[in-house]
């Protein structure tokens, strides 16, 4: 299975590597390109995947915190009910 995944990733990389330089502005024309970083932040082709990854990470982190709070509240209710039963 690992060999298959490695072969698949290698094939995808080989096929898509020519598309990496599909448009100019990646800082390879001029050594000191002042618009290099600005290009990555303003072009939707580059910005949207980064923004999507950021949103997914944000949702994952907030979801985990929400679930942890929910579990803590449920445990607190269960413990308080057990204490009341003992009285």
C-alpha positions as CSV (number, residue, x, y, z in Angstrom):
1,X,0.0,0.0,0.0
2,X,2.8,2.4,0.8
3,X,4.5,1.7,-2.5
4,X,1.2,2.4,-4.3
5,X,0.8,5.7,-2.5
6,X,4.4,6.6,-3.2
7,X,4.0,5.8,-6.9
8,X,0.8,7.8,-7.1
9,X,2.4,10.8,-5.5
10,X,5.4,10.6,-7.8
11,X,3.2,10.3,-10.8
12,X,1.0,13.3,-9.8
13,X,4.2,15.3,-9.1
14,X,5.7,14.4,-12.5
15,X,2.5,15.2,-14.4
16,X,1.7,18.5,-12.7
17,X,5.2,19.9,-12.4
18,X,5.0,21.6,-15.8
19,X,1.9,23.5,-14.6
20,X,3.8,25.2,-11.8
21,X,5.2,27.8,-14.1
22,X,1.9,28.4,-15.9
23,X,2.0,32.2,-15.5
24,X,4.8,34.8,-14.9
25,X,5.3,36.6,-11.7
26,X,7.0,33.9,-9.5
27,X,10.2,35.9,-9.0
28,X,12.2,33.8,-11.4
29,X,12.6,36.6,-14.0
30,X,14.4,39.1,-11.8
31,X,16.5,38.2,-8.7
32,X,15.2,41.1,-6.6
33,X,11.5,41.1,-7.5
34,X,9.7,43.5,-5.2
35,X,6.3,42.1,-6.2
36,X,7.1,38.5,-5.5
37,X,5.3,38.2,-2.2
38,X,2.6,40.6,-3.3
39,X,1.9,38.3,-6.3
40,X,1.3,35.3,-4.0
41,X,-1.0,37.3,-1.7
42,X,-3.1,39.0,-4.4
43,X,-3.4,36.3,-7.1
44,X,-6.5,34.2,-6.5
45,X,-4.7,31.2,-7.9
46,X,-2.3,31.3,-5.0
47,X,-4.4,33.0,-2.3
48,X,-7.5,30.8,-2.5
49,X,-5.7,27.5,-1.6
50,X,-3.9,29.2,1.3
51,X,-7.1,30.7,2.5
52,X,-8.9,27.4,2.2
53,X,-6.3,25.6,4.2
54,X,-6.4,28.4,6.8
55,X,-10.2,28.0,7.1
56,X,-10.0,24.2,7.5
57,X,-7.3,24.6,10.2
58,X,-9.4,27.2,12.0
59,X,-12.5,25.0,11.9
60,X,-10.5,22.0,13.1
61,X,-9.0,23.9,16.0
62,X,-12.3,25.6,17.1
63,X,-14.2,22.3,16.6
64,X,-11.8,20.5,18.9
65,X,-12.1,23.2,21.6
66,X,-15.8,23.1,21.3
67,X,-15.9,19.3,21.7
68,X,-13.6,19.4,24.7
69,X,-15.7,22.1,26.4
70,X,-18.8,20.0,25.7
71,X,-17.2,16.9,27.2
72,X,-16.0,18.8,30.2
73,X,-19.6,20.1,30.8
74,X,-21.1,16.6,30.4
75,X,-18.6,15.2,32.9
76,X,-19.3,18.0,35.4
77,X,-23.0,17.2,35.2
78,X,-22.5,13.5,35.6
79,X,-20.2,14.1,38.6
80,X,-22.6,16.5,40.2
81,X,-25.5,13.9,39.8
82,X,-23.4,11.2,41.4
83,X,-22.6,13.4,44.3
84,X,-26.3,14.2,44.8
85,X,-27.1,10.5,44.7
86,X,-24.6,9.8,47.5
87,X,-26.2,12.3,49.8
